[in-house]
Amino acid sequence: MNASNETSASGPNESPTVPIHLRPARAADVPALVPLLLRLKRLNEEFDPLLKVRDDAERQANEVLRAQLSDPKAVILAAEGVGPDKDKVVGFVRALVRERPFYTPEWEGVIVDIYLLPLYRRHGVGEYLLREISSALKAKGAGVVTAEFPAQNEIASRFYAKRGFRAIQSLHARSL
Ligand SMILES: CC(C)(COP(=O)(O)OP(=O)(O)OC[C@H]1O[C@@H](n2cnc3c(N)ncnc32)[C@H](O)[C@@H]1OP(=O)(O)O)[C@@H](O)C(=O)NCCC(=O)NCCS
């Protein structure tokens, strides 16, 4: 995929209602989720050469998703389209609950992936995904919600900043 495929586009429907159906992902969704997860990782690769996608990323995506779907510390929500896209997974959000041994609140819910196909963007769907995953993480005991995304990914930076997220840790890298 190239950057032009990832350009955000307005869909024909400007309705303020959220044009998706959100539900917990299940094992049967893995074949539909893998290409979406890979699109996200390849988008991140376009932003930063230190995020080069591995040759075996597809197999890894299958394994990670399958393992996390049965992990009580993980939450994966699948967004199904409506109308002609009914029953098609058009986006997803994945998060993990992890302990903060030295800080309080002791448990954080970290959003590691959030992705929508371009036609579904900029209609408030991302905000809805964020709200729903935050509730799910809170229900699993998280007292704070965080988001991990590449520093160079401006879509993510703006999206989260608009929702009140601010940087609390930085991860800096250099090649060896
Ligand atoms: C991040 C994402 C899920 C947000 O979903 P969304 O439905 O577009 O978000 P919302 O409609 O709720 O909010 C839109 C806001 O997100 C940000 N945003 C969305 N697309 C953007 C783009 N192409 N460039 C810059 N900011 C963008 C802006 O802050 C925008 O607000 P604005 O329209 O007032 O400028 C979606 O844009 C996406 O899938 N992006 C590609 C994948 C990605 O980068 N994921 C984050 C890294 S893990």
The ligand as a Gaussian input file, in Angstrom:
#p B3LYP/6-31G(d) Opt

LIG

0 1
 C       -6.861000       7.499000      13.833000
 C       -8.230000       7.181000      13.239000
 C       -8.738000       5.836000      13.781000
 C       -9.204000       8.292000      13.690000
 O      -10.481000       7.979000      13.218000
 P      -11.459000       9.118000      12.643000
 O      -12.805000       8.508000      12.524000
 O      -10.840000       9.735000      11.451000
 O      -11.456000      10.170000      13.855000
 P      -12.559000      11.225000      14.233000
 O      -13.462000      11.524000      13.079000
 O      -13.201000      10.822000      15.508000
 O      -11.621000      12.463000      14.526000
 C      -11.028000      13.138000      13.453000
 C       -9.768000      13.779000      13.963000
 O       -8.670000      12.837000      13.893000
 C       -7.522000      13.501000      13.347000
 N       -7.316000      13.044000      11.967000
 C       -8.013000      12.103000      11.291000
 N       -7.477000      11.923000      10.067000
 C       -6.446000      12.782000       9.953000
 C       -5.510000      13.082000       8.923000
 N       -5.522000      12.444000       7.748000
 N       -4.573000      14.023000       9.169000
 C       -4.530000      14.659000      10.352000
 N       -5.391000      14.434000      11.374000
 C       -6.340000      13.501000      11.163000
 C       -7.877000      14.985000      13.362000
 O       -7.611000      15.471000      14.668000
 C       -9.366000      14.946000      13.120000
 O      -10.018000      16.102000      13.537000
 P      -10.407000      17.192000      12.416000
 O      -11.244000      16.460000      11.404000
 O      -11.153000      18.225000      13.200000
 O       -9.105000      17.663000      11.849000
 C       -8.216000       7.136000      11.695000
 O       -7.877000       8.410000      11.219000
 C       -7.229000       6.132000      11.128000
 O       -7.534000       4.956000      11.003000
 N       -6.009000       6.587000      10.770000
 C       -4.995000       5.736000      10.179000
 C       -4.430000       4.790000      11.200000
 C       -3.651000       5.490000      12.280000
 O       -2.840000       6.382000      12.028000
 N       -3.903000       5.065000      13.538000
 C       -3.253000       5.644000      14.704000
 C       -1.931000       5.001000      14.989000
 S       -2.102000       3.584000      16.047000

